[in-house]
Amino acid sequence: MHSLLEQLTQRQWLWQGSALPAAGQQLSSGYAEFDRQLGGWPASGLLVLQSQPAIGELRLLLPLFKQLQQQGLLGLINPPQLLQAEPLAAQGINPSQLLLLSGLSETDALWAAEQLLQSGLCSLVLLWQGTLARKAARRLQLAAQSQQALVLQLTTHQPELTLPLALALQLLPQPQGLQLKVLKRRAGWAGQQFYLNWQDEWPELYPVLTRTHAALAETA
């Protein structure tokens, strides 16, 4: 029995409630509340974000992009809309570090993601994919961990929580940011919810509110 438990733990199919990720296994999200709640992003493995398109999901990932572009290419597979180099460059993302693949079938997209990870060239592979089968998820997880890289699936579907996921989050739009719900977390509990207020981080998104708050501060 002891040997079986060790095997399950090593394969990350079992974790102890008292276990916490080591600080070296986390990457800062760039958002203080995110890091306070979750300690940051896992440094490697398979992540899933359940989100409707264009609610700020890429804005959430921009600080992570900035970090990981220093370590390797950023692979972007089947984005639902054309990504413009100029806005990304304005946010500090080097276009020469982006590897964009589009128009692939789901089968080809999974194959491409695994190949990019196994090549060791990519520090992050971002995959827009409807669903993941267990075998595909396991292959992506192993490929990412073998290279100390991240593979992140963006989907509108409810994630299959029995898959070997390092982290699964649900994103919901809010007037001034995002509401995040933890669906699954390695070495942690699910169900946690928190809010990211981007008015201070991205004042250009809320110019009227920012000017109003500044005026109120001057008259206080």
C-alpha positions in Angstrom: 0.0 0.0 0.0 2.8 2.4 0.9 4.5 1.8 -2.5 1.2 2.4 -4.3 0.7 5.7 -2.5 4.2 6.8 -3.4 3.6 6.0 -7.0 0.4 8.0 -7.1 2.0 11.0 -5.4 5.0 11.0 -7.8 2.6 11.0 -10.7 0.7 13.8 -9.1 -2.6 11.8 -9.0 -2.6 12.2 -5.2 -1.6 15.0 -2.9 -1.7 15.7 0.8 -3.8 18.5 2.1 -1.0 19.7 4.2 1.4 20.0 1.3 2.1 23.5 -0.1 4.1 24.3 -3.2 7.6 25.5 -2.6 8.3 29.2 -3.4 10.7 28.2 -6.2 7.9 26.5 -8.0 5.8 29.6 -8.4 6.0 32.5 -10.9 4.6 35.9 -9.9 1.4 36.8 -11.8 2.2 40.5 -11.7 -0.9 41.1 -9.7 -0.6 41.4 -5.9 -4.0 39.9 -5.1 -3.4 36.9 -7.4 0.0 36.2 -5.7 -1.5 36.7 -2.3 -4.3 34.2 -2.9 -2.4 31.6 -5.0 1.3 32.4 -4.5 1.6 33.0 -8.3 1.4 30.7 -11.3 2.8 27.2 -11.2 6.3 27.2 -12.8 5.6 24.2 -15.0 2.9 21.8 -16.0 -0.6 22.0 -17.5 -2.9 24.9 -16.7 -6.5 25.6 -17.8 -8.4 28.9 -18.0 -12.1 28.6 -18.6 -13.1 32.0 -20.0 -15.3 33.6 -22.6 -13.3 35.3 -25.3 -12.2 39.0 -24.9 -13.0 39.5 -21.3 -9.4 40.3 -20.3 -7.9 36.8 -20.2 -4.9 37.9 -22.2 -4.4 40.9 -20.1 -4.3 38.6 -17.1 -1.4 36.7 -18.8 0.7 39.7 -20.0 3.0 39.9 -17.0 3.6 36.1 -17.3 4.4 36.6 -21.0 6.9 39.3 -20.0 8.7 36.9 -17.6 8.7 33.8 -19.8 9.9 35.5 -23.0 13.2 35.9 -21.2 13.5 32.1 -21.0 12.2 31.0 -24.4 9.7 31.4 -27.2 6.0 31.9 -26.5 4.0 29.5 -28.6 0.4 30.6 -29.5 -1.7 28.0 -31.1 -5.1 28.7 -32.8 -6.0 32.0 -31.2 -9.6 32.9 -32.1 -8.7 36.3 -33.3 -5.7 37.8 -35.2 -3.1 39.0 -32.6 -1.6 42.3 -33.5 2.2 42.7 -32.9 2.0 46.5 -32.1 -0.3 46.4 -29.1 1.7 43.4 -27.7 4.9 45.3 -28.2 3.5 48.3 -26.4 2.9 46.1 -23.4 6.5 44.9 -23.4 6.1 41.7 -25.4 8.9 41.2 -28.0 7.2 40.0 -31.3 10.3 38.1 -32.2 9.7 35.8 -29.2 6.2 34.9 -30.4 5.6 31.7 -32.5 2.1 31.8 -33.9 0.3 28.8 -35.4 -3.3 29.1 -36.6 -5.8 27.2 -38.6 -4.9 23.8 -37.2 -7.3 21.0 -36.4 -7.6 20.1 -32.8 -5.6 17.0 -33.4 -2.8 18.9 -35.2 -2.9 21.6 -32.5 -2.3 19.1 -29.8 0.6 17.5 -31.7 2.1 20.9 -32.4 1.8 21.9 -28.7 3.6 18.7 -27.6 6.4 19.2 -30.2 7.0 22.8 -29.2 7.3 21.7 -25.6 9.5 18.8 -26.3 11.8 20.9 -28.4 12.8 23.0 -25.4 12.4 26.2 -27.4 9.2 27.4 -25.7 8.9 28.5 -22.1 5.1 28.7 -22.6 2.7 27.2 -25.0 -0.8 28.8 -25.1 -3.4 26.6 -26.7 -6.9 27.6 -27.6 -8.7 24.2 -27.5 -12.2 23.1 -26.7 -11.6 20.0 -24.7 -8.7 17.8 -23.7 -8.8 14.0 -23.5 -7.0 12.4 -20.6 -4.2 10.9 -22.8 -3.6 14.2 -24.5 -3.6 16.1 -21.2 -1.1 13.6 -19.8 1.2 13.9 -22.7 1.2 17.7 -22.5 1.8 17.7 -18.8 4.8 15.4 -19.1 6.2 17.3 -22.0 5.9 20.6 -20.1 7.4 19.3 -16.9 10.3 17.6 -18.7 11.3 21.0 -20.0 10.3 23.1 -17.0 7.8 24.9 -19.2 4.1 25.8 -19.0 1.3 24.7 -21.3 -1.9 26.7 -20.9 -5.3 25.7 -22.4 -7.8 28.5 -22.9 -11.3 27.1 -23.3 -15.0 28.1 -23.0 -15.8 24.6 -21.8 -15.9 23.3 -18.3 -12.5 21.7 -17.6 -12.4 18.0 -16.8 -11.1 18.2 -13.3 -9.9 14.6 -13.1 -7.1 15.5 -15.6 -3.6 16.1 -14.3 -3.8 19.9 -14.0 -1.5 22.0 -12.0 -4.2 24.7 -11.9 -7.6 25.3 -13.4 -9.3 28.7 -13.1 -12.7 30.1 -14.2 -12.7 33.7 -15.3 -15.8 35.9 -15.1 -16.0 39.5 -16.3 -16.5 42.3 -13.8 -17.0 46.0 -14.4 -13.4 46.9 -13.3 -11.5 43.6 -13.6 -12.0 39.8 -13.3 -13.5 37.5 -10.9 -11.4 34.3 -10.5 -12.6 31.0 -9.2 -10.2 28.1 -8.4 -11.6 24.9 -10.0 -8.6 22.8 -9.2 -5.2 23.5 -7.6 -2.3 21.3 -7.1 -1.6 21.0 -3.3 -4.5 23.2 -2.5 -8.3 23.4 -2.2 -10.7 24.3 -4.9 -13.6 26.7 -4.6 -11.6 29.8 -3.6 -12.7 33.0 -5.3 -11.1 36.4 -5.5 -11.4 39.6 -7.5 -8.7 41.5 -9.5 -9.4 45.2 -9.7 -7.5 46.6 -12.7 -8.4 50.2 -12.3 -5.0 50.9 -10.7 -3.1 48.5 -12.9 -4.7 49.7 -16.2 -5.9 53.3 -15.7 -6.3 53.7 -19.5 -9.2 51.2 -19.4 -11.1 53.4 -16.9 -10.2 57.0 -17.7 -13.6 58.5 -16.5 -13.5 56.6 -13.2 -9.8 57.5 -12.7 -10.4 61.2 -13.3 -13.4 61.2 -11.0 -11.4 59.5 -8.2 -8.6 62.0 -8.6 -11.1 64.9 -8.4 -12.6 63.5 -5.3 -9.2 63.1 -3.7 -8.3 66.7 -4.4 -11.5 68.0 -2.7 -11.3 65.7 0.3 
